[in-house]
Amino acid sequence: MGKSAEQTTLARPVTKHGIGLHTGVSASVRLAPAASDTGIVFVLRSGIEVPATVEFVVDTQRATTLGNGGASIGAVEHLMAAIFMAGIDNVRVEADGPEVPACDGSAMEWVALVQRAGRRRLGMARAARPLQTAVWHGGADSWAVVLPARTGLSVGVAVDFPGTVAGRQTLWTPSVARRFATDLAPARTFAFEHEVKALRSSGLARGGGIENAFTVGKDGYSGPLRFPDEVVRHKALDLIGDLALCGYALRAQVIAVRPGHRGNAELARAVRAALTSGAQPT
């Protein structure tokens, strides 16, 4: 095997303010450089640290929430996707609020923030964890498979929302790292018209509005789309952010049918187990 790439961190700290999509509560996040082998770690207002790995997923209802010691931080997937696809290994994410800011409902602002922070090499080798076998998770209605690849990450997603304008949509994105910022990061959060009232009654989507989400109806959308297939692109964005919780750079081809946060987390768990098993080369 060749020499492992160096670990990276941010070159400088950066901050983002906003409101949480589900709580509607003001929130801020400060991304700060971190030492080698720190990984991505959320530092909550209580001082509790939550590693951004799948073992710390505590909720997957409409978003991915991480928690530790009774404290939690919600809706981490868009930020995680931006960090993951930028190739940043070590970051302290200092969070002041119950959720990560929703921004415009996509990962576009997070991509810009990470780019503004810049990247710095740390002089320590990144752990070489090539995937050796296919990893599968799911059932008849929703499933995904992760296949080993020599380089990079490619993602294919298929969704099916019968009775809505979205219908069936499919997407194949080779070399995600090169196309993430333009093809996937701008895809926004969405909800279905018939479920918005129920979501808010259950304490969700209280910060949602036209500035950070769109709705999908039987015959149309609540406003103009950024892509004709923005629904499936957002599902791909969420999948990448959730897979980032495997905790390692991932060289793989991923195919997911009707993915959701719960299944994504279980897939990340299976991938992490495969990458850390004794069968993996050193």
C-alpha positions in Angstrom: 0.0 0.0 0.0 1.1 3.6 -0.6 1.8 6.2 1.9 -1.3 7.4 3.8 -2.4 11.0 3.2 -1.8 13.5 6.0 -4.5 14.4 8.5 -6.1 17.9 8.1 -7.8 20.5 10.1 -9.1 24.0 9.5 -6.7 26.8 9.0 -8.7 29.3 11.1 -11.9 29.4 13.1 -15.2 30.5 11.5 -18.7 31.1 12.9 -22.2 30.7 11.6 -25.4 32.0 13.3 -29.1 31.2 12.5 -32.1 29.3 13.8 -32.8 25.6 14.2 -35.1 24.1 11.5 -37.1 22.1 14.0 -36.9 24.1 17.3 -36.9 27.5 15.7 -34.5 28.5 18.5 -31.5 30.8 17.8 -28.3 28.8 17.3 -24.7 29.4 16.5 -21.8 27.2 15.6 -18.1 27.9 15.7 -15.8 25.6 13.7 -12.3 25.6 15.2 -9.0 23.8 14.3 -8.2 20.7 16.2 -5.2 18.5 16.8 -4.4 15.2 15.0 -6.6 12.2 15.9 -9.3 14.5 17.4 -11.8 13.7 14.7 -14.9 15.8 14.4 -16.2 16.6 17.9 -19.2 18.7 18.8 -18.6 20.8 22.0 -22.0 21.7 23.5 -22.9 24.7 25.6 -22.9 22.5 28.7 -19.2 21.6 28.0 -20.1 18.0 27.1 -18.2 16.7 24.1 -20.0 14.5 21.5 -17.8 12.7 18.9 -19.4 12.8 15.5 -19.6 9.1 15.1 -22.6 6.8 14.7 -22.3 5.4 18.2 -23.5 8.8 19.5 -26.7 9.0 17.3 -29.6 9.4 19.6 -32.5 10.4 17.3 -33.2 10.1 13.5 -36.7 11.6 13.4 -36.6 14.0 10.4 -32.9 14.8 11.1 -29.8 13.3 12.7 -29.2 14.1 16.3 -26.1 13.3 18.3 -25.9 13.1 22.0 -23.8 12.3 25.0 -24.5 12.4 28.8 -28.0 13.7 28.3 -27.0 16.6 26.1 -27.6 16.6 22.4 -27.2 18.6 19.1 -29.7 18.1 16.3 -29.7 18.4 12.5 -26.0 17.8 12.1 -26.1 16.1 8.6 -25.6 19.1 6.3 -22.7 20.4 8.3 -21.2 16.9 8.4 -21.5 16.5 4.7 -19.7 19.8 4.1 -16.8 18.9 6.4 -16.6 15.3 5.1 -16.5 16.3 1.4 -13.9 19.0 2.1 -11.6 16.3 3.4 -11.3 17.8 6.9 -10.4 15.1 9.5 -10.2 17.1 12.7 -12.6 19.9 13.8 -14.0 21.2 17.1 -17.6 22.2 16.5 -18.6 24.5 19.3 -22.4 24.6 19.3 -24.5 27.2 21.2 -28.1 25.9 20.8 -30.1 22.7 20.5 -29.6 22.4 16.8 -27.1 23.3 14.1 -28.4 26.4 12.2 -30.7 25.5 9.3 -29.1 28.2 7.0 -31.1 28.1 3.7 -32.0 24.4 4.2 -29.1 23.1 2.2 -25.3 22.6 2.8 -24.3 25.5 0.5 -23.6 28.0 3.3 -21.6 25.3 5.2 -19.5 24.6 2.1 -18.7 28.3 1.8 -17.9 28.5 5.5 -15.5 25.6 5.4 -13.9 27.1 2.3 -13.4 30.4 4.1 -11.8 28.6 7.0 -9.3 26.9 4.7 -7.5 23.6 5.3 -4.2 22.9 7.1 -2.2 19.7 7.0 -1.1 18.4 10.4 1.9 16.3 9.5 0.4 13.1 10.8 -0.8 10.2 8.6 -4.5 9.6 8.1 -5.4 6.1 9.1 -5.7 3.9 6.0 -9.0 2.1 6.3 -9.9 0.8 2.8 -13.3 -1.0 2.6 -12.6 -4.7 1.7 -16.1 -6.1 1.2 -19.6 -4.9 0.3 -21.7 -3.6 3.2 -25.5 -3.9 2.9 -28.4 -2.7 5.1 -32.1 -2.5 4.7 -35.3 -4.4 3.7 -37.9 -4.5 1.0 -38.9 -0.8 1.1 -35.6 0.9 1.8 -32.1 -0.5 1.3 -28.5 0.6 0.6 -25.3 -1.1 -0.4 -21.7 0.3 -0.1 -19.2 -1.2 -2.5 -15.4 -0.9 -2.2 -13.8 1.5 -4.7 -10.2 2.3 -5.5 -10.6 6.1 -5.2 -13.2 8.6 -4.1 -16.9 8.4 -3.3 -19.7 7.9 -5.8 -23.4 8.0 -4.8 -26.5 6.7 -6.5 -30.0 7.4 -5.0 -33.5 6.5 -6.0 -36.7 7.8 -4.3 -40.4 7.2 -4.9 -43.1 9.4 -3.5 -46.3 8.2 -5.1 -49.2 10.6 -5.2 -47.0 13.7 -5.2 -45.4 15.8 -7.9 -42.0 14.4 -7.0 -42.9 10.9 -8.0 -39.9 8.7 -8.9 -36.5 10.3 -9.1 -33.0 8.8 -9.6 -29.6 10.3 -9.3 -26.0 9.0 -10.0 -23.2 11.2 -8.9 -19.7 9.9 -9.7 -16.7 11.6 -8.0 -18.8 13.3 -5.4 -15.9 15.4 -4.1 -15.6 17.2 -7.4 -19.3 17.8 -7.8 -20.6 18.1 -4.3 -20.5 21.9 -4.0 -22.4 22.5 -7.3 -24.6 19.4 -7.7 -25.6 18.3 -4.2 -24.9 21.0 -1.5 -27.4 23.5 -2.8 -30.4 21.0 -2.6 -32.7 22.1 0.2 -34.8 20.4 2.9 -38.3 19.6 1.9 -41.5 18.4 3.5 -44.8 17.2 2.1 -47.8 19.5 2.2 -50.0 17.0 4.0 -47.6 16.5 6.9 -46.5 20.1 7.8 -49.3 20.6 10.4 -48.6 17.3 12.0 -44.8 18.0 12.1 -45.4 21.3 14.0 -47.9 19.7 16.3 -45.2 17.2 17.3 -42.6 19.9 18.0 -40.8 19.7 14.6 -40.3 22.1 11.7 -41.0 25.1 14.0 -38.2 27.0 12.3 -39.1 25.9 8.8 -40.3 28.4 6.2 -39.8 29.5 2.6 -36.3 30.8 3.5 -35.0 27.3 4.4 -37.3 24.6 3.0 -39.9 23.9 0.3 -43.0 21.7 0.3 -44.0 19.0 -2.1 -47.7 18.7 -3.0 -49.8 16.5 -5.2 -49.6 18.8 -8.2 -46.7 21.1 -7.5 -44.1 22.6 -5.2 -44.3 25.6 -2.9 -41.9 27.6 -5.0 -39.2 27.5 -7.7 -36.7 24.7 -7.4 -33.0 24.9 -7.7 -32.9 21.7 -9.6 -35.8 19.8 -11.3 -34.8 16.8 -9.2 -34.0 18.7 -6.0 -35.8 16.1 -3.9 -33.5 13.2 -4.7 -30.5 15.5 -4.6 -31.3 16.5 -1.1 -31.7 12.8 -0.1 -28.2 12.3 -1.5 -26.9 15.2 0.6 -28.5 13.7 3.7 -27.1 10.3 2.9 -23.5 11.7 2.6 -23.8 13.7 5.8 -25.1 10.6 7.7 -22.4 8.4 6.2 -19.8 10.8 7.4 -20.6 9.4 10.9 -18.6 6.3 10.0 -15.7 8.4 11.2 -13.3 7.7 8.3 -12.6 8.9 4.8 -14.6 6.6 2.5 -13.6 5.2 -0.8 -16.7 3.6 -2.1 -19.7 3.4 -4.4 -22.9 3.9 -2.5 -26.4 2.9 -3.9 -29.4 3.8 -1.8 -33.1 3.2 -2.5 -35.6 5.3 -0.6 -33.0 6.3 2.0 -33.9 8.0 5.3 -32.0 9.2 8.4 -32.6 6.0 10.4 -31.5 3.7 7.6 -28.5 6.0 6.8 -27.4 5.8 10.4 -27.6 2.0 10.4 -25.6 1.9 7.2 -23.0 4.2 8.7 -22.8 1.8 11.7 -22.3 -1.2 9.4 -19.6 0.6 7.4 -17.8 1.7 10.5 -17.8 -1.8 11.8 -16.4 -3.1 8.5 -13.7 -0.4 8.5 -12.6 -1.1 12.1 -12.8 -4.9 12.0 -9.8 -7.0 12.4 -10.1 -8.1 8.7 -8.9 -4.6 7.6 -5.3 -4.2 6.6 -3.0 -1.9 8.6 
